[in-house]
Amino acid sequence: MHPACDKFERMVPQRSKVIWLGIALILTACSSDPGSTTESSTGANDAQSSAQAACDAGTTIASGKRLRISSTVAPITSIVANIAGDHADITGLVPEGTNSHTFEPAPSVAAILSKTDVLFVNGLLLEEPTKDLAAKNLSSNATLCELGTASLPVADYIYDFSFPIEGGKPNPHLWTNPPLARQYAEIVRDVLVRIDPAHAGAYRSNATVFIARINELDTAMVTATATVPANQRKLLTYHDAYAYFAQTYGWTVIGAIQPSNFDEPTAKEIANLITQVRKTGVPAIFGSEVFPSPVLRQIGAETNVEYVDVLRDDDLPGKPGDQSHSFLGLMQFDYVTIVDSLGGDAEALKTIDISDVSLDTAIYPQ
């Protein structure tokens, strides 16, 4: 049995992008194994250990030099910016609203990378083109830190609807799970303290406040989840971005719909999807604000199920400068939307502090 299913059946929440393969039909996650979450090998944790070693590598910058940071997807850029504050120049490399799974950096990014002291990426095979460009352009003194790969043992990788194990790429969306996002923040803090010891106190202080806000989000998610009827804690989404979140809080991801190259499914496939939605009894299905899905809209209309098309996994709400344009704002927006749509009370989530810890100097490409 899929390890996540075992956790769902016991309903004990733990505390602690995409290879496009055509339509991922709506399958019930615990009725059959959608793919093992483990890769059995002697060195099962080699990837995590190697990634942590890479985060620990690189040279301390010269005294008086301003730290130059690059990052990939906007949630990671926001996490880094909260901890670095105004002591670094931060450039996000992946424009918001871009499919980060298929993103190819422009040749001009090479110039940015050549001046970068530390590059933060997610890892888990999400940003291989960017990593390839970095390998050719980062200085030998720079640090390349894969936050997700350093946070999660290979044995805990999730392979599922959009990320089948035969495709070779695990689900990389760790940041939508607050406890894993907390690990990202801790790693960022430690890397910045090591590389730029002149501002170590500020990095530690910022991280303490930021991690406290992630913990507040975590607690609020537990509270909000408890208000959603157990038989309605089911997620059918356009983009399969909530697997690790679901595993932690006792939700079930019943499926994800991702057409190959954004083509629409056939009439027969749509009919099959409609049948599956009726069988699951979900009160709402969720689309992406970035990638609208006429298929999900049609399914919602024909099954009399609410279609909510505003979720986002790496596109921050609002505009740069808005309080909501942050990692915490993104998580609050998504989870308030999910809880409210599935019959719960999201009040605990609505009252958390989503403000940035310090001056946000990050550049979010649009």
C-alpha positions in Angstrom: 0.0 0.0 0.0 1.1 3.6 -0.7 2.6 4.9 2.6 0.4 8.0 2.4 -2.7 5.8 2.2 -1.8 4.1 5.4 -1.5 7.5 7.1 -4.9 8.5 5.7 -6.6 5.3 6.8 -5.3 5.8 10.4 -6.1 9.5 10.1 -3.2 10.5 12.3 -1.7 13.7 10.8 2.1 13.9 11.2 3.7 17.0 12.5 6.9 17.2 11.7 6.9 19.8 -11.6 6.0 18.0 -14.0 6.8 15.4 -16.7 3.7 15.7 -18.9 2.4 12.2 -19.5 -1.1 12.9 -20.8 -4.3 12.9 -18.8 -3.9 11.7 -15.3 -7.4 10.3 -14.9 -9.1 10.7 -11.5 -8.1 7.6 -9.6 -8.7 7.1 -5.9 -5.3 7.3 -4.2 -5.9 4.5 -1.8 -7.7 2.1 -4.0 -4.5 1.2 -5.8 -0.9 2.1 -5.5 -0.2 5.1 -7.8 3.5 4.6 -7.4 5.8 3.8 -4.6 7.1 6.6 -2.4 10.3 4.7 -2.0 13.3 3.9 -4.1 15.0 0.8 -2.6 18.8 1.1 -2.9 21.8 0.8 -0.6 22.3 4.5 -0.8 18.7 5.6 -0.4 19.7 8.8 1.4 22.7 9.6 -0.8 20.8 12.3 -2.7 19.8 14.1 0.5 23.3 13.8 2.0 24.9 15.1 -1.2 22.5 18.0 -1.4 23.2 18.9 2.2 26.9 18.7 1.5 26.5 21.1 -1.5 24.6 23.5 0.7 27.5 23.4 3.1 30.0 24.1 0.4 31.2 27.4 -1.1 33.3 30.2 0.1 32.6 32.9 2.7 32.3 36.2 0.9 34.8 38.9 1.6 34.2 41.3 4.4 32.3 44.4 3.2 31.0 42.6 0.1 27.2 42.6 -0.4 25.8 39.1 -0.7 24.3 38.2 -4.1 21.6 35.5 -4.1 19.7 33.9 -7.0 16.7 31.6 -6.6 14.2 29.9 -8.8 10.4 29.7 -8.1 8.7 32.6 -6.3 7.9 30.8 -3.0 11.6 30.0 -2.5 12.5 33.5 -3.5 10.1 34.8 -0.8 11.4 32.4 1.9 15.0 33.5 1.1 14.1 37.2 1.1 12.4 37.0 4.5 15.6 35.6 6.0 18.1 37.7 4.1 16.2 41.0 4.5 18.1 44.0 3.2 21.5 42.4 3.6 21.6 40.8 0.1 20.6 41.4 -3.5 18.1 38.6 -4.4 17.0 37.7 -8.0 14.3 35.2 -8.8 15.0 33.5 -12.0 11.6 31.9 -12.8 8.9 34.4 -13.8 5.7 34.1 -11.9 2.9 32.5 -14.0 5.5 30.3 -15.8 5.3 26.5 -15.9 8.3 25.9 -13.7 8.4 22.2 -14.7 9.2 23.1 -18.3 11.0 26.4 -17.7 14.2 27.0 -19.7 16.3 30.0 -18.5 17.2 32.5 -21.1 20.9 32.7 -22.1 21.0 36.1 -20.4 20.6 34.3 -17.0 24.2 33.1 -17.4 25.4 36.6 -16.6 23.4 36.7 -13.4 24.6 33.3 -12.3 28.2 34.2 -12.9 27.9 36.9 -10.2 25.9 34.8 -7.8 27.3 33.8 -4.4 24.6 31.4 -3.6 21.8 29.8 -5.8 18.8 28.3 -4.0 16.8 25.8 -6.0 14.1 23.4 -5.0 15.7 20.2 -6.4 13.9 16.9 -6.8 14.6 17.3 -10.5 12.4 20.4 -10.9 15.0 22.8 -12.3 17.4 20.8 -14.3 17.9 23.3 -17.1 18.7 26.0 -14.6 21.1 23.7 -12.8 22.8 22.9 -16.1 23.3 26.6 -16.8 24.5 27.1 -13.3 27.1 24.4 -13.6 28.6 26.2 -16.5 28.4 29.7 -15.0 28.6 29.7 -11.2 32.0 30.6 -9.8 33.9 27.8 -8.1 33.4 29.7 -4.9 29.6 29.8 -5.2 27.1 27.6 -3.4 24.3 25.7 -5.1 21.8 24.6 -2.5 18.9 22.3 -3.4 16.5 23.0 -0.5 14.0 20.2 -1.3 16.6 17.5 -1.9 18.4 18.5 1.3 15.2 18.4 3.3 13.7 15.1 2.3 15.1 11.5 2.3 14.7 9.7 -1.0 12.6 7.1 0.8 10.0 9.8 1.5 9.6 11.0 -2.1 6.1 10.8 -3.4 5.3 9.4 -6.8 1.7 9.9 -7.9 -0.8 10.9 -10.6 1.3 13.5 -12.4 4.6 12.1 -11.2 4.5 8.3 -11.7 7.6 6.4 -10.5 8.2 5.1 -14.1 8.7 8.7 -15.2 11.6 9.1 -12.8 10.6 12.4 -11.3 9.1 12.7 -7.9 6.5 15.2 -6.9 8.7 18.3 -6.0 6.1 20.5 -4.3 7.5 20.3 -0.8 7.0 24.0 -0.1 3.2 23.7 0.1 3.7 21.6 3.3 4.5 24.0 6.2 6.8 21.6 8.1 8.9 21.1 5.0 8.9 24.8 4.3 10.2 25.3 7.8 13.1 23.0 6.9 13.8 25.2 3.8 14.0 28.3 6.1 16.4 26.5 8.5 18.7 25.5 5.6 18.6 29.0 4.1 19.4 30.5 7.5 22.4 28.2 8.0 23.7 28.8 4.5 23.5 32.6 4.8 25.1 32.6 8.3 28.0 30.6 6.9 28.6 32.5 3.7 28.0 36.0 5.2 29.0 35.8 8.9 29.1 39.6 9.1 25.3 39.6 9.1 24.8 36.3 10.9 22.9 37.9 13.8 20.3 39.5 11.4 19.9 36.2 9.5 19.3 34.2 12.7 16.9 36.9 14.0 14.9 37.1 10.8 14.7 33.3 10.6 13.4 33.0 14.2 10.5 35.3 13.4 9.8 33.8 10.0 9.9 30.2 11.3 7.5 31.3 14.1 5.1 32.4 11.5 5.4 29.1 9.6 4.6 27.4 12.9 1.6 29.6 13.3 0.5 28.6 9.8 1.0 24.9 10.7 -1.1 25.2 13.9 -3.8 27.0 12.0 -3.9 24.4 9.3 -4.4 21.6 11.9 -7.2 23.7 13.5 -8.9 24.4 10.1 -8.6 20.8 9.0 -10.5 19.6 12.0 -13.5 21.7 10.9 -13.7 20.0 7.5 -15.9 16.8 7.6 -13.5 13.9 7.3 -15.3 12.5 4.2 -14.8 15.9 2.5 -11.0 16.2 3.0 -10.4 15.2 -0.6 -8.5 17.2 -3.3 -9.0 16.9 -7.0 -6.8 19.6 -8.6 -5.6 20.6 -12.0 -2.0 20.7 -10.8 -0.7 18.0 -8.4 0.9 20.3 -5.9 -0.5 19.2 -2.5 0.7 15.6 -2.0 3.1 16.4 0.9 0.6 18.7 2.5 -2.1 16.0 2.3 0.2 13.5 3.9 0.9 15.7 6.8 -2.6 16.9 7.6 -4.6 13.8 6.8 -6.2 14.8 3.5 -6.6 12.6 0.5 -5.5 13.6 -3.0 -7.9 11.8 -5.2 -6.4 12.9 -8.5 -5.0 15.6 -10.7 -5.8 16.5 -14.3 -2.9 17.6 -16.5 -3.3 17.3 -20.3 -0.1 16.7 -22.2 1.1 20.1 -23.7 -2.2 21.6 -22.4 -4.3 19.9 -25.0 -7.8 19.0 -24.0 -8.9 15.4 -23.3 -11.3 13.6 -25.6 -15.0 13.4 -25.0 -14.6 9.8 -23.8 -12.0 10.9 -21.3 -14.1 13.7 -20.0 -17.1 11.3 -19.6 -14.8 9.0 -17.5 -13.7 11.9 -15.4 -17.3 12.9 -14.7 -18.2 9.4 -13.6 -15.2 9.4 -11.2 -16.2 12.7 -9.7 -19.7 11.5 -9.0 -18.3 8.4 -7.3 -16.0 10.3 -5.0 -18.7 12.7 -3.8 -16.3 15.7 -3.6 -18.1 19.0 -2.9 -15.6 21.1 -4.9 -12.8 20.6 -7.4 -9.9 22.9 -7.8 -8.3 24.6 -10.9 -5.3 26.8 -11.3 -5.4 30.5 -11.6 -2.4 30.3 -13.9 -3.6 27.5 -16.1 -7.4 27.6 -16.5 -9.0 24.3 -17.2 -12.2 24.2 -19.4 -12.3 20.5 -18.6 -12.6 21.0 -14.9 -15.2 23.7 -15.5 -17.3 21.3 -17.6 -16.9 18.5 -15.1 -18.1 20.9 -12.3 -21.1 22.0 -14.3 -22.2 18.5 -15.2 -21.7 17.0 -11.8 -23.2 20.0 -9.9 -19.9 20.3 -8.0 -18.3 23.7 -7.3 -15.4 24.5 -9.6 -12.8 26.8 -7.8 -10.3 28.0 -10.3 -8.0 30.2 -8.3 -5.4 27.9 -6.6 -1.7 28.6 -7.3 1.3 26.7 -6.2 4.2 28.9 -7.2 2.6 32.2 -8.3 2.3 34.6 -5.4 -1.0 36.4 -4.8 -1.2 40.1 -5.5 1.6 42.2 -6.9 5.2 42.8 -5.6 4.9 45.2 -2.6 1.5 43.8 -1.6 1.4 42.1 1.9 -0.1 39.0 0.3 2.7 38.7 -2.3 4.7 36.3 -0.2 5.2 32.7 0.6 2.9 33.0 3.7 0.4 34.9 1.7 0.3 32.2 -0.9 -0.2 29.4 1.7 -2.9 31.4 3.4 -4.7 32.0 0.2 -4.6 28.4 -1.0 -5.6 26.8 2.3 -8.4 29.3 3.1 -9.8 28.6 -0.4 -9.6 24.8 0.1 -11.1 24.8 3.6 -13.9 27.2 2.8 -14.8 25.3 -0.4 -14.9 21.9 1.3 -17.3 23.0 4.1 -14.8 23.9 6.8 -14.1 27.0 8.9 -10.9 28.8 7.8 -11.0 31.5 10.4 -7.8 30.2 12.1 -5.9 30.6 8.8 -7.4 34.1 8.1 -5.8 35.6 11.2 -2.2 34.4 10.9 0.5 37.0 10.3 1.6 36.8 6.6 3.7 40.0 6.6 7.3 39.9 5.5 9.8 39.8 8.4 12.0 42.5 7.0 12.5 44.7 4.0 11.9 42.5 0.9 14.5 43.3 -1.7 13.9 40.3 -3.9 13.3 40.8 -7.6 10.3 38.7 -8.8 10.4 38.6 -12.6 7.0 39.0 -14.1 
